[in-house]
Structures are given as structure tokens and as C-alpha cells.
């Protein structure tokens, strides 16, 4: 069984569509990548370009 979550009304459901607002539901598991890491990477690239 796969628990899904509606990002609009924060409701948990087993259906691929939220019964409340009919929008697509997503797995509540956090994504593997961290947004903070991505920003760090971009900052590094930016710094390198500034040095060139
Ligand atoms: Zn919903």
C-alpha cells in the first residue's frame, strides 16, 4: 500500500487524486536531493565564473 498526500489541502489518501480537491497526490517521502545542497553547488559555480 502506498500512502499519498495532497499538497493542496495536506490530506493523506491512498488514491492518486485527492478526494477533496481532485488534484494529483504525491508520496510524502522527502526527495533524495536537498535544495540547500543545490544552492551550494550553484554558488560554487558562480564563484568559479567570477574568478575566470
Ligand atoms: Zn486536496
mmCIF file of the protein (N, C-alpha, C, O) and its ligand, coordinates in Angstrom:
data_MODEL
# 
_entry.id   MODEL 
# 
loop_
_entity.id 
_entity.type 
_entity.pdbx_number_of_molecules 
1 polymer     1 
2 non-polymer 1 
# 
_entity_poly.entity_id                      1 
_entity_poly.type                           'polypeptide(L)' 
_entity_poly.nstd_linkage                   no 
_entity_poly.nstd_monomer                   no 
_entity_poly.pdbx_seq_one_letter_code       
;(UNK)(UNK)(UNK)(UNK)(UNK)(UNK)(UNK)(UNK)(UNK)(UNK)(UNK)(UNK)(UNK)(UNK)(UNK)(UNK)
(UNK)(UNK)(UNK)(UNK)(UNK)(UNK)(UNK)(UNK)(UNK)(UNK)(UNK)(UNK)(UNK)(UNK)(UNK)(UNK)
(UNK)(UNK)(UNK)(UNK)(UNK)(UNK)(UNK)(UNK)(UNK)(UNK)(UNK)(UNK)(UNK)(UNK)(UNK)(UNK)
(UNK)(UNK)(UNK)(UNK)
;
_entity_poly.pdbx_seq_one_letter_code_can   XXXXXXXXXXXXXXXXXXXXXXXXXXXXXXXXXXXXXXXXXXXXXXXXXXXX 
_entity_poly.pdbx_strand_id                 A 
# 
loop_
_entity_poly_seq.entity_id 
_entity_poly_seq.num 
_entity_poly_seq.mon_id 
_entity_poly_seq.hetero 
1 1  UNK n 
1 2  UNK n 
1 3  UNK n 
1 4  UNK n 
1 5  UNK n 
1 6  UNK n 
1 7  UNK n 
1 8  UNK n 
1 9  UNK n 
1 10 UNK n 
1 11 UNK n 
1 12 UNK n 
1 13 UNK n 
1 14 UNK n 
1 15 UNK n 
1 16 UNK n 
1 17 UNK n 
1 18 UNK n 
1 19 UNK n 
1 20 UNK n 
1 21 UNK n 
1 22 UNK n 
1 23 UNK n 
1 24 UNK n 
1 25 UNK n 
1 26 UNK n 
1 27 UNK n 
1 28 UNK n 
1 29 UNK n 
1 30 UNK n 
1 31 UNK n 
1 32 UNK n 
1 33 UNK n 
1 34 UNK n 
1 35 UNK n 
1 36 UNK n 
1 37 UNK n 
1 38 UNK n 
1 39 UNK n 
1 40 UNK n 
1 41 UNK n 
1 42 UNK n 
1 43 UNK n 
1 44 UNK n 
1 45 UNK n 
1 46 UNK n 
1 47 UNK n 
1 48 UNK n 
1 49 UNK n 
1 50 UNK n 
1 51 UNK n 
1 52 UNK n 
# 
loop_
_struct_asym.id 
_struct_asym.entity_id 
A 1 
B 2 
# 
loop_
_chem_comp.id 
_chem_comp.type 
_chem_comp.mon_nstd_flag 
UNK 'L-peptide linking' . 
ZN  non-polymer         . 
# 
_pdbx_entity_nonpoly.entity_id   2 
_pdbx_entity_nonpoly.name        ? 
_pdbx_entity_nonpoly.comp_id     ZN 
# 
_pdbx_nonpoly_scheme.asym_id         B 
_pdbx_nonpoly_scheme.entity_id       2 
_pdbx_nonpoly_scheme.mon_id          ZN 
_pdbx_nonpoly_scheme.ndb_seq_num     1 
_pdbx_nonpoly_scheme.pdb_seq_num     101 
_pdbx_nonpoly_scheme.auth_seq_num    101 
_pdbx_nonpoly_scheme.pdb_mon_id      ZN 
_pdbx_nonpoly_scheme.auth_mon_id     ZN 
_pdbx_nonpoly_scheme.pdb_strand_id   A 
_pdbx_nonpoly_scheme.pdb_ins_code    . 
# 
loop_
_atom_site.group_PDB 
_atom_site.id 
_atom_site.type_symbol 
_atom_site.label_atom_id 
_atom_site.label_alt_id 
_atom_site.label_comp_id 
_atom_site.label_asym_id 
_atom_site.label_entity_id 
_atom_site.label_seq_id 
_atom_site.pdbx_PDB_ins_code 
_atom_site.Cartn_x 
_atom_site.Cartn_y 
_atom_site.Cartn_z 
_atom_site.occupancy 
_atom_site.B_iso_or_equiv 
_atom_site.pdbx_formal_charge 
_atom_site.auth_seq_id 
_atom_site.auth_comp_id 
_atom_site.auth_asym_id 
_atom_site.auth_atom_id 
_atom_site.pdbx_PDB_model_num 
ATOM   1   N  N  . UNK A 1 1  ? 0.832   -1.210 0.000   1.00 0.00 ? 1   UNK A N  1 
ATOM   2   C  CA . UNK A 1 1  ? 0.000   0.000  0.000   1.00 0.00 ? 1   UNK A CA 1 
ATOM   3   C  C  . UNK A 1 1  ? 0.864   1.257  0.000   1.00 0.00 ? 1   UNK A C  1 
ATOM   4   O  O  . UNK A 1 1  ? 1.915   1.309  0.639   1.00 0.00 ? 1   UNK A O  1 
ATOM   5   N  N  . UNK A 1 2  ? 0.416   2.225  -0.701  1.00 0.00 ? 2   UNK A N  1 
ATOM   6   C  CA . UNK A 1 2  ? 1.197   3.450  -0.866  1.00 0.00 ? 2   UNK A CA 1 
ATOM   7   C  C  . UNK A 1 2  ? 0.390   4.666  -0.396  1.00 0.00 ? 2   UNK A C  1 
ATOM   8   O  O  . UNK A 1 2  ? -0.631  5.021  -0.987  1.00 0.00 ? 2   UNK A O  1 
ATOM   9   N  N  . UNK A 1 3  ? 0.859   5.274  0.647   1.00 0.00 ? 3   UNK A N  1 
ATOM   10  C  CA . UNK A 1 3  ? 0.146   6.456  1.148   1.00 0.00 ? 3   UNK A CA 1 
ATOM   11  C  C  . UNK A 1 3  ? 0.576   7.677  0.357   1.00 0.00 ? 3   UNK A C  1 
ATOM   12  O  O  . UNK A 1 3  ? 1.766   7.938  0.181   1.00 0.00 ? 3   UNK A O  1 
ATOM   13  N  N  . UNK A 1 4  ? -0.404  8.413  -0.111  1.00 0.00 ? 4   UNK A N  1 
ATOM   14  C  CA . UNK A 1 4  ? -0.117  9.613  -0.890  1.00 0.00 ? 4   UNK A CA 1 
ATOM   15  C  C  . UNK A 1 4  ? -0.666  10.837 -0.173  1.00 0.00 ? 4   UNK A C  1 
ATOM   16  O  O  . UNK A 1 4  ? -1.564  10.748 0.664   1.00 0.00 ? 4   UNK A O  1 
ATOM   17  N  N  . UNK A 1 5  ? -0.102  11.964 -0.524  1.00 0.00 ? 5   UNK A N  1 
ATOM   18  C  CA . UNK A 1 5  ? -0.511  13.189 0.166   1.00 0.00 ? 5   UNK A CA 1 
ATOM   19  C  C  . UNK A 1 5  ? -0.884  14.269 -0.839  1.00 0.00 ? 5   UNK A C  1 
ATOM   20  O  O  . UNK A 1 5  ? -0.219  14.451 -1.859  1.00 0.00 ? 5   UNK A O  1 
ATOM   21  N  N  . UNK A 1 6  ? -1.965  14.980 -0.528  1.00 0.00 ? 6   UNK A N  1 
ATOM   22  C  CA . UNK A 1 6  ? -2.358  16.110 -1.350  1.00 0.00 ? 6   UNK A CA 1 
ATOM   23  C  C  . UNK A 1 6  ? -1.602  17.345 -0.868  1.00 0.00 ? 6   UNK A C  1 
ATOM   24  O  O  . UNK A 1 6  ? -1.669  17.700 0.308   1.00 0.00 ? 6   UNK A O  1 
ATOM   25  N  N  . UNK A 1 7  ? -0.892  17.990 -1.770  1.00 0.00 ? 7   UNK A N  1 
ATOM   26  C  CA . UNK A 1 7  ? -0.100  19.153 -1.373  1.00 0.00 ? 7   UNK A CA 1 
ATOM   27  C  C  . UNK A 1 7  ? -0.984  20.389 -1.206  1.00 0.00 ? 7   UNK A C  1 
ATOM   28  O  O  . UNK A 1 7  ? -0.570  21.374 -0.596  1.00 0.00 ? 7   UNK A O  1 
ATOM   29  N  N  . UNK A 1 8  ? -2.185  20.335 -1.741  1.00 0.00 ? 8   UNK A N  1 
ATOM   30  C  CA . UNK A 1 8  ? -3.083  21.493 -1.653  1.00 0.00 ? 8   UNK A CA 1 
ATOM   31  C  C  . UNK A 1 8  ? -3.728  21.586 -0.283  1.00 0.00 ? 8   UNK A C  1 
ATOM   32  O  O  . UNK A 1 8  ? -3.694  22.639 0.354   1.00 0.00 ? 8   UNK A O  1 
ATOM   33  N  N  . UNK A 1 9  ? -4.323  20.477 0.178   1.00 0.00 ? 9   UNK A N  1 
ATOM   34  C  CA . UNK A 1 9  ? -5.015  20.529 1.464   1.00 0.00 ? 9   UNK A CA 1 
ATOM   35  C  C  . UNK A 1 9  ? -4.314  19.679 2.525   1.00 0.00 ? 9   UNK A C  1 
ATOM   36  O  O  . UNK A 1 9  ? -4.860  19.453 3.604   1.00 0.00 ? 9   UNK A O  1 
ATOM   37  N  N  . UNK A 1 10 ? -3.106  19.209 2.216   1.00 0.00 ? 10  UNK A N  1 
ATOM   38  C  CA . UNK A 1 10 ? -2.310  18.438 3.173   1.00 0.00 ? 10  UNK A CA 1 
ATOM   39  C  C  . UNK A 1 10 ? -3.062  17.221 3.719   1.00 0.00 ? 10  UNK A C  1 
ATOM   40  O  O  . UNK A 1 10 ? -2.884  16.847 4.878   1.00 0.00 ? 10  UNK A O  1 
ATOM   41  N  N  . UNK A 1 11 ? -3.893  16.610 2.889   1.00 0.00 ? 11  UNK A N  1 
ATOM   42  C  CA . UNK A 1 11 ? -4.654  15.446 3.309   1.00 0.00 ? 11  UNK A CA 1 
ATOM   43  C  C  . UNK A 1 11 ? -3.972  14.184 2.799   1.00 0.00 ? 11  UNK A C  1 
ATOM   44  O  O  . UNK A 1 11 ? -3.458  14.151 1.681   1.00 0.00 ? 11  UNK A O  1 
ATOM   45  N  N  . UNK A 1 12 ? -3.974  13.148 3.630   1.00 0.00 ? 12  UNK A N  1 
ATOM   46  C  CA . UNK A 1 12 ? -3.400  11.874 3.229   1.00 0.00 ? 12  UNK A CA 1 
ATOM   47  C  C  . UNK A 1 12 ? -4.475  10.998 2.644   1.00 0.00 ? 12  UNK A C  1 
ATOM   48  O  O  . UNK A 1 12 ? -5.590  10.927 3.161   1.00 0.00 ? 12  UNK A O  1 
ATOM   49  N  N  . UNK A 1 13 ? -4.130  10.325 1.549   1.00 0.00 ? 13  UNK A N  1 
ATOM   50  C  CA . UNK A 1 13 ? -5.084  9.437  0.896   1.00 0.00 ? 13  UNK A CA 1 
ATOM   51  C  C  . UNK A 1 13 ? -4.337  8.300  0.223   1.00 0.00 ? 13  UNK A C  1 
ATOM   52  O  O  . UNK A 1 13 ? -3.122  8.365  0.041   1.00 0.00 ? 13  UNK A O  1 
ATOM   53  N  N  . UNK A 1 14 ? -5.070  7.257  -0.146  1.00 0.00 ? 14  UNK A N  1 
ATOM   54  C  CA . UNK A 1 14 ? -4.451  6.143  -0.866  1.00 0.00 ? 14  UNK A CA 1 
ATOM   55  C  C  . UNK A 1 14 ? -4.698  6.279  -2.357  1.00 0.00 ? 14  UNK A C  1 
ATOM   56  O  O  . UNK A 1 14 ? -4.184  5.489  -3.149  1.00 0.00 ? 14  UNK A O  1 
ATOM   57  N  N  . UNK A 1 15 ? -5.479  7.271  -2.742  1.00 0.00 ? 15  UNK A N  1 
ATOM   58  C  CA . UNK A 1 15 ? -5.815  7.456  -4.150  1.00 0.00 ? 15  UNK A CA 1 
ATOM   59  C  C  . UNK A 1 15 ? -4.864  8.428  -4.824  1.00 0.00 ? 15  UNK A C  1 
ATOM   60  O  O  . UNK A 1 15 ? -4.259  9.286  -4.180  1.00 0.00 ? 15  UNK A O  1 
ATOM   61  N  N  . UNK A 1 16 ? -4.746  8.273  -6.143  1.00 0.00 ? 16  UNK A N  1 
ATOM   62  C  CA . UNK A 1 16 ? -3.837  9.143  -6.896  1.00 0.00 ? 16  UNK A CA 1 
ATOM   63  C  C  . UNK A 1 16 ? -4.389  10.542 -7.069  1.00 0.00 ? 16  UNK A C  1 
ATOM   64  O  O  . UNK A 1 16 ? -3.675  11.464 -7.462  1.00 0.00 ? 16  UNK A O  1 
ATOM   65  N  N  . UNK A 1 17 ? -5.664  10.689 -6.771  1.00 0.00 ? 17  UNK A N  1 
ATOM   66  C  CA . UNK A 1 17 ? -6.281  12.014 -6.830  1.00 0.00 ? 17  UNK A CA 1 
ATOM   67  C  C  . UNK A 1 17 ? -6.906  12.319 -5.480  1.00 0.00 ? 17  UNK A C  1 
ATOM   68  O  O  . UNK A 1 17 ? -7.516  11.451 -4.856  1.00 0.00 ? 17  UNK A O  1 
ATOM   69  N  N  . UNK A 1 18 ? -6.754  13.537 -5.042  1.00 0.00 ? 18  UNK A N  1 
ATOM   70  C  CA . UNK A 1 18 ? -7.313  13.938 -3.759  1.00 0.00 ? 18  UNK A CA 1 
ATOM   71  C  C  . UNK A 1 18 ? -8.842  13.920 -3.824  1.00 0.00 ? 18  UNK A C  1 
ATOM   72  O  O  . UNK A 1 18 ? -9.426  14.525 -4.723  1.00 0.00 ? 18  UNK A O  1 
ATOM   73  N  N  . UNK A 1 19 ? -9.495  13.236 -2.885  1.00 0.00 ? 19  UNK A N  1 
ATOM   74  C  CA . UNK A 1 19 ? -10.963 13.211 -2.895  1.00 0.00 ? 19  UNK A CA 1 
ATOM   75  C  C  . UNK A 1 19 ? -11.565 14.564 -2.546  1.00 0.00 ? 19  UNK A C  1 
ATOM   76  O  O  . UNK A 1 19 ? -12.740 14.811 -2.818  1.00 0.00 ? 19  UNK A O  1 
ATOM   77  N  N  . UNK A 1 20 ? -10.775 15.431 -1.952  1.00 0.00 ? 20  UNK A N  1 
ATOM   78  C  CA . UNK A 1 20 ? -11.282 16.745 -1.531  1.00 0.00 ? 20  UNK A CA 1 
ATOM   79  C  C  . UNK A 1 20 ? -11.259 17.762 -2.676  1.00 0.00 ? 20  UNK A C  1 
ATOM   80  O  O  . UNK A 1 20 ? -12.260 18.413 -2.973  1.00 0.00 ? 20  UNK A O  1 
ATOM   81  N  N  . UNK A 1 21 ? -10.071 17.880 -3.316  1.00 0.00 ? 21  UNK A N  1 
ATOM   82  C  CA . UNK A 1 21 ? -9.929  18.957 -4.305  1.00 0.00 ? 21  UNK A CA 1 
ATOM   83  C  C  . UNK A 1 21 ? -9.620  18.425 -5.706  1.00 0.00 ? 21  UNK A C  1 
ATOM   84  O  O  . UNK A 1 21 ? -9.459  19.203 -6.646  1.00 0.00 ? 21  UNK A O  1 
ATOM   85  N  N  . UNK A 1 22 ? -9.538  17.082 -5.845  1.00 0.00 ? 22  UNK A N  1 
ATOM   86  C  CA . UNK A 1 22 ? -9.355  16.450 -7.149  1.00 0.00 ? 22  UNK A CA 1 
ATOM   87  C  C  . UNK A 1 22 ? -7.994  16.751 -7.779  1.00 0.00 ? 22  UNK A C  1 
ATOM   88  O  O  . UNK A 1 22 ? -7.826  16.554 -8.983  1.00 0.00 ? 22  UNK A O  1 
ATOM   89  N  N  . UNK A 1 23 ? -7.019  17.222 -6.999  1.00 0.00 ? 23  UNK A N  1 
ATOM   90  C  CA . UNK A 1 23 ? -5.689  17.457 -7.558  1.00 0.00 ? 23  UNK A CA 1 
ATOM   91  C  C  . UNK A 1 23 ? -4.817  16.222 -7.332  1.00 0.00 ? 23  UNK A C  1 
ATOM   92  O  O  . UNK A 1 23 ? -5.127  15.373 -6.496  1.00 0.00 ? 23  UNK A O  1 
ATOM   93  N  N  . UNK A 1 24 ? -3.736  16.137 -8.081  1.00 0.00 ? 24  UNK A N  1 
ATOM   94  C  CA . UNK A 1 24 ? -2.863  14.973 -8.020  1.00 0.00 ? 24  UNK A CA 1 
ATOM   95  C  C  . UNK A 1 24 ? -2.171  14.891 -6.659  1.00 0.00 ? 24  UNK A C  1 
ATOM   96  O  O  . UNK A 1 24 ? -1.735  15.903 -6.109  1.00 0.00 ? 24  UNK A O  1 
ATOM   97  N  N  . UNK A 1 25 ? -2.077  13.674 -6.125  1.00 0.00 ? 25  UNK A N  1 
ATOM   98  C  CA . UNK A 1 25 ? -1.413  13.489 -4.840  1.00 0.00 ? 25  UNK A CA 1 
ATOM   99  C  C  . UNK A 1 25 ? 0.005   12.973 -5.048  1.00 0.00 ? 25  UNK A C  1 
ATOM   100 O  O  . UNK A 1 25 ? 0.316   12.376 -6.079  1.00 0.00 ? 25  UNK A O  1 
ATOM   101 N  N  . UNK A 1 26 ? 0.856   13.209 -4.060  1.00 0.00 ? 26  UNK A N  1 
ATOM   102 C  CA . UNK A 1 26 ? 2.258   12.817 -4.163  1.00 0.00 ? 26  UNK A CA 1 
ATOM   103 C  C  . UNK A 1 26 ? 2.666   12.011 -2.946  1.00 0.00 ? 26  UNK A C  1 
ATOM   104 O  O  . UNK A 1 26 ? 2.048   12.104 -1.885  1.00 0.00 ? 26  UNK A O  1 
ATOM   105 N  N  . UNK A 1 27 ? 3.706   11.226 -3.112  1.00 0.00 ? 27  UNK A N  1 
ATOM   106 C  CA . UNK A 1 27 ? 4.245   10.490 -1.978  1.00 0.00 ? 27  UNK A CA 1 
ATOM   107 C  C  . UNK A 1 27 ? 4.866   11.486 -0.998  1.00 0.00 ? 27  UNK A C  1 
ATOM   108 O  O  . UNK A 1 27 ? 5.643   12.351 -1.402  1.00 0.00 ? 27  UNK A O  1 
ATOM   109 N  N  . UNK A 1 28 ? 4.525   11.367 0.294   1.00 0.00 ? 28  UNK A N  1 
ATOM   110 C  CA . UNK A 1 28 ? 5.019   12.356 1.263   1.00 0.00 ? 28  UNK A CA 1 
ATOM   111 C  C  . UNK A 1 28 ? 6.490   12.178 1.616   1.00 0.00 ? 28  UNK A C  1 
ATOM   112 O  O  . UNK A 1 28 ? 7.040   12.966 2.386   1.00 0.00 ? 28  UNK A O  1 
ATOM   113 N  N  . UNK A 1 29 ? 7.138   11.146 1.059   1.00 0.00 ? 29  UNK A N  1 
ATOM   114 C  CA . UNK A 1 29 ? 8.562   10.958 1.347   1.00 0.00 ? 29  UNK A CA 1 
ATOM   115 C  C  . UNK A 1 29 ? 9.373   12.138 0.801   1.00 0.00 ? 29  UNK A C  1 
ATOM   116 O  O  . UNK A 1 29 ? 9.113   12.607 -0.307  1.00 0.00 ? 29  UNK A O  1 
ATOM   117 N  N  . UNK A 1 30 ? 10.336  12.609 1.560   1.00 0.00 ? 30  UNK A N  1 
ATOM   118 C  CA . UNK A 1 30 ? 11.143  13.735 1.085   1.00 0.00 ? 30  UNK A CA 1 
ATOM   119 C  C  . UNK A 1 30 ? 12.016  13.329 -0.089  1.00 0.00 ? 30  UNK A C  1 
ATOM   120 O  O  . UNK A 1 30 ? 12.448  12.178 -0.164  1.00 0.00 ? 30  UNK A O  1 
ATOM   121 N  N  . UNK A 1 31 ? 12.283  14.241 -1.001  1.00 0.00 ? 31  UNK A N  1 
ATOM   122 C  CA . UNK A 1 31 ? 13.135  13.934 -2.145  1.00 0.00 ? 31  UNK A CA 1 
ATOM   123 C  C  . UNK A 1 31 ? 14.566  13.641 -1.715  1.00 0.00 ? 31  UNK A C  1 
ATOM   124 O  O  . UNK A 1 31 ? 15.018  14.085 -0.659  1.00 0.00 ? 31  UNK A O  1 
ATOM   125 N  N  . UNK A 1 32 ? 15.272  12.881 -2.558  1.00 0.00 ? 32  UNK A N  1 
ATOM   126 C  CA . UNK A 1 32 ? 16.620  12.442 -2.187  1.00 0.00 ? 32  UNK A CA 1 
ATOM   127 C  C  . UNK A 1 32 ? 17.595  13.611 -2.134  1.00 0.00 ? 32  UNK A C  1 
ATOM   128 O  O  . UNK A 1 32 ? 18.464  13.661 -1.263  1.00 0.00 ? 32  UNK A O  1 
ATOM   129 N  N  . UNK A 1 33 ? 17.456  14.527 -3.040  1.00 0.00 ? 33  UNK A N  1 
ATOM   130 C  CA . UNK A 1 33 ? 18.386  15.653 -3.063  1.00 0.00 ? 33  UNK A CA 1 
ATOM   131 C  C  . UNK A 1 33 ? 17.932  16.733 -2.084  1.00 0.00 ? 33  UNK A C  1 
ATOM   132 O  O  . UNK A 1 33 ? 16.743  16.851 -1.788  1.00 0.00 ? 33  UNK A O  1 
ATOM   133 N  N  . UNK A 1 34 ? 18.834  17.476 -1.610  1.00 0.00 ? 34  UNK A N  1 
ATOM   134 C  CA . UNK A 1 34 ? 18.498  18.580 -0.718  1.00 0.00 ? 34  UNK A CA 1 
ATOM   135 C  C  . UNK A 1 34 ? 18.562  19.895 -1.480  1.00 0.00 ? 34  UNK A C  1 
ATOM   136 O  O  . UNK A 1 34 ? 19.547  20.159 -2.169  1.00 0.00 ? 34  UNK A O  1 
ATOM   137 N  N  . UNK A 1 35 ? 17.540  20.714 -1.371  1.00 0.00 ? 35  UNK A N  1 
ATOM   138 C  CA . UNK A 1 35 ? 17.553  22.005 -2.074  1.00 0.00 ? 35  UNK A CA 1 
ATOM   139 C  C  . UNK A 1 35 ? 18.717  22.873 -1.617  1.00 0.00 ? 35  UNK A C  1 
ATOM   140 O  O  . UNK A 1 35 ? 19.247  23.666 -2.396  1.00 0.00 ? 35  UNK A O  1 
ATOM   141 N  N  . UNK A 1 36 ? 19.115  22.725 -0.360  1.00 0.00 ? 36  UNK A N  1 
ATOM   142 C  CA . UNK A 1 36 ? 20.231  23.514 0.157   1.00 0.00 ? 36  UNK A CA 1 
ATOM   143 C  C  . UNK A 1 36 ? 21.523  23.124 -0.541  1.00 0.00 ? 36  UNK A C  1 
ATOM   144 O  O  . UNK A 1 36 ? 22.344  23.984 -0.860  1.00 0.00 ? 36  UNK A O  1 
ATOM   145 N  N  . UNK A 1 37 ? 21.708  21.817 -0.783  1.00 0.00 ? 37  UNK A N  1 
ATOM   146 C  CA . UNK A 1 37 ? 22.900  21.355 -1.486  1.00 0.00 ? 37  UNK A CA 1 
ATOM   147 C  C  . UNK A 1 37 ? 22.949  21.946 -2.890  1.00 0.00 ? 37  UNK A C  1 
ATOM   148 O  O  . UNK A 1 37 ? 24.007  22.347 -3.373  1.00 0.00 ? 37  UNK A O  1 
ATOM   149 N  N  . UNK A 1 38 ? 21.791  21.992 -3.532  1.00 0.00 ? 38  UNK A N  1 
ATOM   150 C  CA . UNK A 1 38 ? 21.744  22.526 -4.893  1.00 0.00 ? 38  UNK A CA 1 
ATOM   151 C  C  . UNK A 1 38 ? 22.158  23.987 -4.912  1.00 0.00 ? 38  UNK A C  1 
ATOM   152 O  O  . UNK A 1 38 ? 22.911  24.416 -5.786  1.00 0.00 ? 38  UNK A O  1 
ATOM   153 N  N  . UNK A 1 39 ? 21.673  24.739 -3.962  1.00 0.00 ? 39  UNK A N  1 
ATOM   154 C  CA . UNK A 1 39 ? 22.050  26.151 -3.906  1.00 0.00 ? 39  UNK A CA 1 
ATOM   155 C  C  . UNK A 1 39 ? 23.542  26.284 -3.686  1.00 0.00 ? 39  UNK A C  1 
ATOM   156 O  O  . UNK A 1 39 ? 24.187  27.149 -4.278  1.00 0.00 ? 39  UNK A O  1 
ATOM   157 N  N  . UNK A 1 40 ? 24.101  25.419 -2.826  1.00 0.00 ? 40  UNK A N  1 
ATOM   158 C  CA . UNK A 1 40 ? 25.537  25.447 -2.569  1.00 0.00 ? 40  UNK A CA 1 
ATOM   159 C  C  . UNK A 1 40 ? 26.312  25.204 -3.846  1.00 0.00 ? 40  UNK A C  1 
ATOM   160 O  O  . UNK A 1 40 ? 27.322  25.859 -4.104  1.00 0.00 ? 40  UNK A O  1 
ATOM   161 N  N  . UNK A 1 41 ? 25.833  24.252 -4.653  1.00 0.00 ? 41  UNK A N  1 
ATOM   162 C  CA . UNK A 1 41 ? 26.501  23.927 -5.912  1.00 0.00 ? 41  UNK A CA 1 
ATOM   163 C  C  . UNK A 1 41 ? 26.481  25.126 -6.850  1.00 0.00 ? 41  UNK A C  1 
ATOM   164 O  O  . UNK A 1 41 ? 27.493  25.474 -7.458  1.00 0.00 ? 41  UNK A O  1 
ATOM   165 N  N  . UNK A 1 42 ? 25.300  25.757 -6.957  1.00 0.00 ? 42  UNK A N  1 
ATOM   166 C  CA . UNK A 1 42 ? 25.178  26.911 -7.840  1.00 0.00 ? 42  UNK A CA 1 
ATOM   167 C  C  . UNK A 1 42 ? 26.106  28.037 -7.387  1.00 0.00 ? 42  UNK A C  1 
ATOM   168 O  O  . UNK A 1 42 ? 26.716  28.727 -8.204  1.00 0.00 ? 42  UNK A O  1 
ATOM   169 N  N  . UNK A 1 43 ? 26.198  28.207 -6.067  1.00 0.00 ? 43  UNK A N  1 
ATOM   170 C  CA . UNK A 1 43 ? 27.048  29.262 -5.544  1.00 0.00 ? 43  UNK A CA 1 
ATOM   171 C  C  . UNK A 1 43 ? 28.509  28.990 -5.913  1.00 0.00 ? 43  UNK A C  1 
ATOM   172 O  O  . UNK A 1 43 ? 29.258  29.907 -6.249  1.00 0.00 ? 43  UNK A O  1 
ATOM   173 N  N  . UNK A 1 44 ? 28.901  27.708 -5.846  1.00 0.00 ? 44  UNK A N  1 
ATOM   174 C  CA . UNK A 1 44 ? 30.270  27.337 -6.203  1.00 0.00 ? 44  UNK A CA 1 
ATOM   175 C  C  . UNK A 1 44 ? 30.550  27.660 -7.658  1.00 0.00 ? 44  UNK A C  1 
ATOM   176 O  O  . UNK A 1 44 ? 31.585  28.243 -7.982  1.00 0.00 ? 44  UNK A O  1 
ATOM   177 N  N  . UNK A 1 45 ? 29.625  27.282 -8.543  1.00 0.00 ? 45  UNK A N  1 
ATOM   178 C  CA . UNK A 1 45 ? 29.796  27.547 -9.971  1.00 0.00 ? 45  UNK A CA 1 
ATOM   179 C  C  . UNK A 1 45 ? 29.901  29.057 -10.211 1.00 0.00 ? 45  UNK A C  1 
ATOM   180 O  O  . UNK A 1 45 ? 30.722  29.518 -11.005 1.00 0.00 ? 45  UNK A O  1 
ATOM   181 N  N  . UNK A 1 46 ? 29.071  29.800 -9.524  1.00 0.00 ? 46  UNK A N  1 
ATOM   182 C  CA . UNK A 1 46 ? 29.048  31.252 -9.654  1.00 0.00 ? 46  UNK A CA 1 
ATOM   183 C  C  . UNK A 1 46 ? 30.408  31.835 -9.247  1.00 0.00 ? 46  UNK A C  1 
ATOM   184 O  O  . UNK A 1 46 ? 30.957  32.715 -9.910  1.00 0.00 ? 46  UNK A O  1 
ATOM   185 N  N  . UNK A 1 47 ? 30.927  31.312 -8.137  1.00 0.00 ? 47  UNK A N  1 
ATOM   186 C  CA . UNK A 1 47 ? 32.231  31.787 -7.652  1.00 0.00 ? 47  UNK A CA 1 
ATOM   187 C  C  . UNK A 1 47 ? 33.322  31.504 -8.670  1.00 0.00 ? 47  UNK A C  1 
ATOM   188 O  O  . UNK A 1 47 ? 34.173  32.352 -8.939  1.00 0.00 ? 47  UNK A O  1 
ATOM   189 N  N  . UNK A 1 48 ? 33.289  30.281 -9.243  1.00 0.00 ? 48  UNK A N  1 
ATOM   190 C  CA . UNK A 1 48 ? 34.305  29.899 -10.230 1.00 0.00 ? 48  UNK A CA 1 
ATOM   191 C  C  . UNK A 1 48 ? 34.267  30.850 -11.428 1.00 0.00 ? 48  UNK A C  1 
ATOM   192 O  O  . UNK A 1 48 ? 35.303  31.296 -11.923 1.00 0.00 ? 48  UNK A O  1 
ATOM   193 N  N  . UNK A 1 49 ? 33.045  31.147 -11.879 1.00 0.00 ? 49  UNK A N  1 
ATOM   194 C  CA . UNK A 1 49 ? 32.902  32.029 -13.031 1.00 0.00 ? 49  UNK A CA 1 
ATOM   195 C  C  . UNK A 1 49 ? 33.419  33.439 -12.720 1.00 0.00 ? 49  UNK A C  1 
ATOM   196 O  O  . UNK A 1 49 ? 33.958  34.120 -13.592 1.00 0.00 ? 49  UNK A O  1 
ATOM   197 N  N  . UNK A 1 50 ? 33.249  33.854 -11.486 1.00 0.00 ? 50  UNK A N  1 
ATOM   198 C  CA . UNK A 1 50 ? 33.741  35.165 -11.094 1.00 0.00 ? 50  UNK A CA 1 
ATOM   199 C  C  . UNK A 1 50 ? 35.269  35.229 -11.114 1.00 0.00 ? 50  UNK A C  1 
ATOM   200 O  O  . UNK A 1 50 ? 35.857  36.275 -11.388 1.00 0.00 ? 50  UNK A O  1 
ATOM   201 N  N  . UNK A 1 51 ? 35.896  34.096 -10.820 1.00 0.00 ? 51  UNK A N  1 
ATOM   202 C  CA . UNK A 1 51 ? 37.358  34.062 -10.768 1.00 0.00 ? 51  UNK A CA 1 
ATOM   203 C  C  . UNK A 1 51 ? 37.982  34.080 -12.171 1.00 0.00 ? 51  UNK A C  1 
ATOM   204 O  O  . UNK A 1 51 ? 39.096  34.570 -12.360 1.00 0.00 ? 51  UNK A O  1 
ATOM   205 N  N  . UNK A 1 52 ? 37.240  33.534 -13.155 1.00 0.00 ? 52  UNK A N  1 
ATOM   206 C  CA . UNK A 1 52 ? 37.815  33.447 -14.501 1.00 0.00 ? 52  UNK A CA 1 
ATOM   207 C  C  . UNK A 1 52 ? 37.952  34.811 -15.185 1.00 0.00 ? 52  UNK A C  1 
ATOM   208 O  O  . UNK A 1 52 ? 38.421  34.888 -16.321 1.00 0.00 ? 52  UNK A O  1 
HETATM 209 ZN ZN . ZN  B 2 .  ? -6.646  18.086 -1.807  1.00 0.00 ? 101 ZN  A ZN 1 
# 
